[in-house]
């Protein structure tokens, strides 16, 4: 009983110390990014956000082809080289936020530990650590995420694309013709989330719970245009 009573204050002290270190000036940026990542996954869990809401399309093939071309200009070659580096670290092979979640978690952990044991909270030490931290975090992310690639490839190959055009949806996040919202579509009694905007001819906002028809997918944009039923 006495040991348990002693352990509780020690745990509280350790937690308070971790919070102080995490929100110190040298670590605050990493902590803020980690909070954003945690918030993203919480929104995914409660269904308030689509899993692919922040996915980016990395056109590696086109960039790499241009980079090989000896007549390509310097700027294009640089873009191709950057694409190759990103591809090496599994960007484009897995959803963007999966990669970034591991990068940010790794960077936060490295920053906390190195600044606590070696940096003494000095800003200059934290700045000097910035690029080495990023490189090590990317390497750790590659090691951790590489085994996940076949799993995601199998998941994607087993999912047939859904044609939402003409379907009825229900708003779960408000939308307008200038503000992106989210809507729920029932496919075989399973709810799927899509990003939506209201057609430009409609002035009124669509509130949460409103029903609408999906008209079309906006060209080269990750959302659909909707109209009131």
Number of C-alpha atoms within 10 A of each C-alpha: 6 6 7 8 9 10 12 11 11 11 11 11 12 12 12 12 11 14 12 13 20 21 15 16 13 22 21 17 14 21 23 15 17 21 13 14 19 14 12 19 17 13 14 15 12 8 15 17 22 17 18 16 17 13 14 13 10 15 12 19 12 11 19 18 12 18 22 12 11 9 9 13 11 11 10 15 20 14 16 22 18 15 22 18 12 16 15 14 19 20 22 18 19 18 19 18 19 18 20 18 19 20 22 23 20 22 26 23 16 19 24 24 12 16 19 15 9 10 17 12 18 14 15 11 15 20 12 10 16 13 11 13 21 18 13 15 22 23 15 16 23 18 13 12 16 14 10 13 14 12 11 14 12 10 10 11 9 9 8 7 8 8 9 17 14 12 14 19 27 19 22 21 19 19 23 20 19 12 11 16 23 22 30 22 18 13 11 6 7 8 13 14 21 22 22 28 25 26 18 12 8 13 11 11 15 24 15 15 14 17 19 20 17 24 17 17 18 12 8 6 8 15 18 23 21 29 19 15 10
